[in-house]
Amino acid sequence: MNPQIRMYCKSFCVSWLCLLMFVVSHIAQAKLKIYYMPTGKWERNLWRMDTNGENKELVLESPVPMLWPTLSPDGKQILFTLPPFLKAELMIINLDGSGLRKLLAAPPRPFNMDGEWSPDGTRIVYQAFDPDLRHSFQVYVTDAQGFNSFQIAPDIEANMDRPFWFPDSKRIGFTVGKRGAKLHWIDADPNAKAKEMNHRFFAHWIRWSPNGKRTIVYGSMEEWGQWDLFLGDAPARKLVPLNDEANIVGAQWLPDNTHIVGTSGSNVVVANVDTQEVQRLTDDGQSEFVFWHDSPLAVETAGKLSISWGAIKRKTIDAEK
């Protein structure tokens, strides 16, 4: 083939590929929905809207109050906690309102709460405690069906709080101790030993961007200091505090790896972590962000980039680098 023709064909294909990726990205972004709930009482109503705050609609009227709802990676089920006055217990309900059930067939302790799906959707980590044994929280893992629960780091006597998954779905992070709580990580295995994460701050949790290159960290530079939101690199270091407006509650990354969504002043907001500009999506002072969900063409919560010719899996992050 003539070199000029070959170069022309190559340029033509590349141009069409770029156009396809642009169109797919914008179609997927248009279908992304942000879910939120009214505040002020034990709420049962789940609403959703576009990323610009438009097209608000009621999605779910739960038959029971929902605390800390979180969406499964496949976007089909909601995991939540019953309020303490109903006995703190993990529950599952389908996004369409059907299939309400208890998650745990045989709870290891009377009170179970604050569950989080693993990014691959196969397991759930949660907190549990028994007031008759000791008041400190311990961390457990179960499969997505609520069977085969096991305790992690049972040798830790101190309070274990706020468990969260690493992007690889194999490791779990959590804080240890009530005073000067320090981040630890552990393999999701009943025989694994916990290790303290080497950070100079006191943190509650870490969230990785979908492309795995950046993190947002909620914590404090000083023990018992003011809790703030920080932007960091993939190992959650080189931390830079976000300004007061961008210091939002319950922050999660959006698929573009630049914006985060959360709650500020009882309104749902989106913040650009680079410019730290904030856009308010609700203006009623009674809303709380809970999760987002997109079409399968966008960046999934499981940490995969889905495009027209397949899925590209990014590399697992090594927190010990």
SESEKOL-121518 format. One record per residue: residue in three letters; y, z, x of N, C-alpha, C in turn. Coordinates in steps of 0.2 Angstrom, whole numbers, plus 5000, padded with zeros to 4 digits. Example, Ala and Ser with C-alpha at 12.3 -4.5 7.8 and 13.67 -1.06 7.14 Angstrom:
# SESEKOL-121518
ALA497250395066497850395062498450395066;SER498950355064499550365068500050395064;
This chain:
# SESEKOL-121518
MET499450005004500050005000500650005004;ASN501149965002501849965006502050035007;PRO502350055013502650125014503150135009;GLN503650085008504150105003503950114996;ILE503450074994503150084987502850154987;ARG502450174992502150234992502650294992;MET503150284996503750334996504050344989;TYR504150284986504450284979503950314974;CYS503350304974502850334970502850414971;LYS502850434977502850504978503450534976;SER504050504977504650534974504650534966;PHE504350484963504350484956503950534953;CYS503350544957502850604954503150674955;VAL503550684961503850744962504350754957;SER504750704955505350714950505050734944;TRP504450694942504250714935503850784935;LEU503650804941503350874941503850924940;CYS504450914944504950964943505250964936;LEU505250904933505550904926505050944921;LEU504350924923503850964918503951034919;MET503951064925504051134926504651164923;PHE505251124923505851144920505751154913;VAL505451104910505351104902504951154900;VAL504351164904503851214902504151284903;SER504551294908504951364909505351374903;HIS505751324901506251334896505951344889;ILE505351304888505051314882504751384881;ALA504451404887504151474887504651534886;GLN505251524890505751574889506051574882;ALA506051514879506251514872505851554867;LYS505151554869504651594865504551664867;LEU504851684872504851754874505151804869;LYS504851854867505151904862505151974865;ILE505752004863505852074865505752124859;TYR505252174860505052214854505452284855;TYR505652304850506052374850505852414844;MET506052474844505952524838506652564837;PRO506752574830507352624829507152694831;THR507652724833507652794835507852844830;GLY507752914832508052964828507553004824;LYS506952974824506353004820505752974822;TRP505153004820504552974822504452914819;GLU504552854822504652794819503952754819;ARG503952714814503352674812503552594812;ASN504152584812504352514812504452474819;LEU504152424820504252384826504552314824;TRP505152304828505552244827505452204833;ARG505652134833505752094839506352044838;MET506552024844507051974844507051924850;ASP507451874850507451834856507851864862;THR507751844867508051874873508851874873;ASN509151834869509851834868510051884862;GLY509551914859509751964854509751934847;GLU509551874846509551834840508851834837;ASN508851824830508251814826507851874826;LYS508151934824507851994824507451994817;GLU506852024818506352024812505852084813;LEU505752114807505252164807504552134808;VAL504152164813503452134814502952184811;LEU503052244812502452294810502752354807;GLU502452374802502552444798501952484799;SER501852524804501252564806501152614801;PRO500552634799500352684794500452754797;VAL500552754804500652824807501252814812;PRO501552864814502052864819501752844826;MET502252804829501952784836502452804841;LEU502152844846502552864852502352824858;TRP502752804862502652764869502152704867;PRO502352664863501952604862501952554868;THR501352524869501352474875500852424872;LEU501052354874500652304872500052284877;SER499552264874498952244879499152174882;PRO498952164888499052104892498952034888;ASP498452034883498351974879498851974873;GLY499252024872499752024867499452034860;LYS498852064859498552064853498552134850;GLN498552184855498452254852499052304855;ILE499152354852499652404854499252474855;LEU499452504861499152564862499752614862;PHE499652674858500152714857499852784857;THR500352834856500152904856500352934849;LEU499952974846500153004840500653064842;PRO501153084838501553134840501253204840;PRO501453244844501053314845500953354839;PHE501453344834501253384828500753354824;LEU500453294826499853264822499253274827;LYS499353304833498853314838498953254843;ALA499253264849499353204853498653174855;GLU498653104853498053074853498152994854;LEU497752964858497852894859497552854854;MET497952804851497752764846497852684848;ILE497552644844497552574845497652544838;ILE498152494838498252454832498352384834;ASN498152334830498252264831499052244830;LEU499252194833499952184832500152164825;ASP499652134822499752114815499652174810;GLY499552234812499552294808498852314806;SER498352274808497652294806497252334811;GLY496652354810496252384815496452444818;LEU496852494814497052554817496452594818;ARG496352624825495852674826496052714832;LYS495652764833495752804839495452774845;LEU495752774851495552744857494852774860;LEU494952844860494352874864493852904859;ALA493252874860492652894856492452974857;ALA492552994863492453064865492953084870;PRO493553104868494053134872493853184877;PRO494053174883493753224888494153294887;ARG494753294884495153354883495553344876;PRO495753404873495953394867496653354866;PHE497053354871497653314870497653254875;ASN497753194873497753134877498353094875;MET498753064880499353034879499552994884;ASP500152954883500452914888500052864892;GLY499652824888499252774890499552714893;GLU499252674898499552614900498952564902;TRP498952504899498452454901498452434908;SER497952424911497952384917498152314917;PRO498452284922498752224921498252164919;ASP497552174921497052134919496752144912;GLY497052204909496852214902496152244901;THR495752264906495052294906495052364905;ARG495552404908495552474908496252504906;ILE496252564904496852604902496852674906;VAL497352684909497452754912497952794907;TYR497752864907498152904903498152974905;GLN498553014902498553094904498253134899;ALA497953184901497553234897497653304899;PHE497653354894497653424896497253464891;ASP497053524893496753564888497053634889;PRO497453654884497853714884497453774885;ASP496753774884496353834885496153844892;LEU496153784896495953784902496553794907;ARG496953754907497553754911498053704908;HIS498753724909499253684906499453624910;SER499153614916499353554919499053494917;PHE499353434917499053374915498653344921;GLN498153314919497653274923497653204921;VAL497353164926497353084924496653064923;TYR496553024918495952994917495952914916;VAL495452884917495352814916494852794911;THR494952744906494352724902494352654902;ASP493852624899493852554898494252534892;ALA494452474891494852454885494552464878;GLN493952484878493652494871493652574870;GLY493852614875493852684874493252724876;PHE492852684879492152724882492252734889;ASN491752774891491652784899492252814902;SER492552864899493152894903492952934909;PHE493352934914493252974920493852994923;GLN493853054926494453084929494553064936;ILE495153054938495253034945495653094948;ALA495453094955495753154959495653224955;PRO495053244954494953304950495053364955;ASP495153354961495253404966495953424966;ILE496453384963497153404963497253454958;GLU497453514959497553574955498253564951;ALA498753534955499453534952499453484947;ASN500053484943500153444938500253364940;MET499853324937499853254938500153214932;ASP500753174934501153154929501253084929;ARG501453044924501652974923501252924927;PRO500652924925500152874929500352804927;PHE500352754932500452684931500052644936;TRP499952584934499452534938499852494943;PHE499452484948499752434953499552364951;PRO499852314953499752244950499052224951;ASP498652254956497952224957497452254952;SER497652294948497252334943496752374946;LYS496752384952496252424955496552494958;ARG497152504958497452564960497952594955;ILE498052654956498452694951498952734955;GLY499552744952500052784955500252844950;PHE500452894953500652954949501053004953;THR501353054950501753104953501253164953;VAL501353204958501053274959501553324960;GLY501453384956501853434956502553434952;LYS502753494949503353494945503953494949;ARG503953534954504553534959504453494965;GLY504953444966504953404971504353354971;ALA504253324964503653284963503653224968;LYS503053214971502953154976502453104973;LEU502653044974502152984972501552984976;HIS500952984973500352974976500052904973;TRP499552884976499152824974498352844975;ILE497952804971497252814972496952754969;ASP496352744972495952694969495652714962;ALA495552674957495352684951494652694951;ASP494352754954493652764955493652844955;PRO493052864952493052944951492952974958;ASN492652944963492552974969493152964974;ALA493652924972494152914977494652974978;LYS494952974984495453024986496153004986;ALA496553044983497253024982497653024989;LYS498152984990498552984996499252984994;GLU499653014998500353024996500652954999;MET501152924994501452864996502052885001;ASN502152855006502652865011503352845009;HIS503652885005504352865003504752925004;ARG505452915005505952965007506252985000;PHE506052964995506352984988505853014984;PHE506053054979505653074974505653034967;ALA505053004966505052954961504552964955;HIS504752934950504252944944503752884943;TRP504052824944503652764944503952704947;ILE503452654948503652594952503452534947;ARG503852484946503652424943503852364947;TRP503252324948503352264952503552204948;SER503952154951504152094948503552054947;PRO503552004942502951964941502751924947;ASN503251904951503051864957502851914963;GLY502851974962502652024967503152034973;LYS503752014972504152014978504652074978;ARG504752104972505252154972505052204967;THR505352264967505152324963505752354960;ILE505652384955506152434952505852504952;VAL506252554954505952624955506352674952;TYR506052714948506452764944506352834948;GLY506852864951506852924955507452944957;SER507452994962508053024965507953024972;MET508553024976508553024983508453104985;GLU508653144981508653214982508153254977;GLU507853304980507453344975507853374969;TRP507653364963507953394957508653364957;GLY508753304960509453264959509453224953;GLN509953184952510053144947509553084947;TRP509153074942508653014942509052954940;ASP508952904945509252834944508752784945;LEU508952724944508552664944508752624951;PHE508252614955508352574961507952514962;LEU508252464965507952404967507752404974;GLY507052384975506752384981506352324983;ASP506052314989505552264990504952274987;ALA504452234989503752244986503452304988;PRO503452334994503152404995503552464992;ALA504152444988504552494985504952534991;ARG505252494995505652525000506352485001;LYS506752505005507452465006507752474999;LEU507752534997508052544990508752544989;VAL509052514984509752504983509852534976;PRO510252584974510352604968510752554963;LEU510552544957510852504952511452544950;ASN511952504947512552544945512352574938;ASP512852614936512752654930512552614924;GLU512852554923512752514917512052484918;ALA511852464924511152434925510552494925;ASN510752554925510352614926509952624919;ILE509552574917509252574910508652614910;VAL508452644904507852684903507252634901;GLY506652654903506052614902506052544904;ALA506452534910506552464912505852424914;GLN505852364912505252314913505552254916;TRP505252214920505452154923505352094917;LEU505752054917505651994913505351934917;PRO505151884914504751834918505151794924;ASP505851794923506151764928506251794935;ASN506051864936506051904942506751924944;THR507251914939507951924941508151984936;HIS507951974929508152024924507652074922;ILE507952134920507552184918507852204911;VAL507352224907507552244900507352324899;GLY507752354895507652424894508152454888;THR508252514889508752544884509352584887;SER509852574884510452614887510952634881;GLY511052694881511452714875511152704868;SER510552704868510152694862510252624859;ASN510352574864510352504862509952474867;VAL509652414865509252374870509652324874;VAL509552324880510052294885509552254890;VAL509852194893509552154898510052164904;ALA509752174910510252184916509952134921;ASN510452104925510352064930510352104936;VAL509752114940509752154946510152134952;ASP510252074952510652044957511452054956;THR511652034951512352044949512552114946;GLN511952144943512052204939512452204933;GLU512552144931512852134924512352144919;VAL512652174913512152204908512352164901;GLN511952144897512052114891511652154886;ARG512052174881511852214875511552174870;LEU510852184868510552144863510552174856;THR510652244856510752274849511352324850;ASP511752334844512352364844512352424839;ASP511752444837511752494832511752574835;GLY511652584841511552644844510952684842;GLN510452644839509852674836509252634838;SER509252604844508652564846508352584852;GLU507752564853507352584859506952524861;PHE506952504867506552444870505852474871;VAL505352434869504652454870504252414874;PHE504252344873503952294877504152224876;TRP503952184880504052114878503452074878;HIS503452014875502851974875503051894875;ASP502751854878502951784879502351734877;SER502451674877501951624876501551624882;PRO500951594882500451594888500751544893;LEU501251504892501551464897502051494902;ALA502251554901502651594905502351644910;VAL502651684913502351734918502051784913;GLU501451794914501051844910501151914913;THR501051964909501052034911500452054916;ALA499952004916499452014921499551994928;GLY500151964929500351944936500151884938;LYS500151834933499951764934500451714932;LEU500551664936500951614935500651554931;SER500751544925500351504921500751434920;ILE500451384922500751314922500351264919;SER500551204918500151154914499451134917;TRP499451144924498751124927498351184929;GLY498551244926498051304928498451364930;ALA498151414932498451484933498451494941;ILE498951514944499051534951499051604951;LYS498551634955498551704956498951724962;ARG499351774962499751794968499351844971;LYS499551854978499151904982499251974980;THR498752014981498852084979499252114984;ILE499652164981500152194985499852254989;ASP499952264995499752324999500252375000;ALA500252424996500752474996500852515002;GLU500352505007500352545013500652505019;LYS500852445017501152405022501852435025;
